[in-house]
């Protein structure tokens, strides 16, 4: 490679149609690093062969690809880059569809379509003391569904060895889970307290308490429709002048992934102070 193949950062940015700021950002993130540095002048020098990658990065960023995904793509062999782009685009379309669903849900709530929560009648009950197989982790919304499934499978296998599951599986949200928050979340399966000592997974005792809850169908469990069920219970607790005494939870008494859309599959519940059993 001769000296004529080397370009200063300014010339390289101009030929790649990048701003100096963007070029520095790409270097700082390891996407496009100068091939060498001239110690006498202090100039960062790029090889002309890097122009192809610079233009590719610019187009990927224009398409909306996150910096981390661009870095992964640039580290891949050239013959694999097309599959990286296809995989990222598939995820991007799915994320856009999720956001569109959320916006449609918000529009219905704002315009009054779901604001009355009449589709979610709230009931109360007393839940007895339970011994639970338990697993807790910090999980963001992108990992939540898969984590719930995997944790549940581990717990069901462990429960089978001590007489089986004795009540509905539970997912307890000890903190908010969203794009910006990661819980923590607890997955729990009730078991026979007399055999807890034999369990291969951690256990704990959940004290008896009262709950306000709604029943939701397989169709209603999908995000973001499930949020309306949470809102319904919280609004009812406020109207009833009760106090929430524990984290919200979901009880799954049927498989949420398969079956008729209108079949009841879960309860959305909040522990509350002292209502009468119903």
URTA-V231059 format. One record per helix or strand of 3 or more residues. SS is the DSSP state (hx for helix, st for strand). FROM is the first residue (numbers start at 1). TO is the last residue. If there is no record, write none. Layout:
# URTA-V231059
SS/FROM/TO
SS/FROM/TO
This chain:
# URTA-V231059
hx/3/5
st/6/8
hx/9/16
hx/20/28
st/44/47
hx/48/62
hx/67/75
hx/78/110
st/123/127
st/130/138
hx/141/160
st/169/173
st/182/191
hx/193/198
st/203/206
st/209/217
hx/225/239
st/249/252
st/264/272
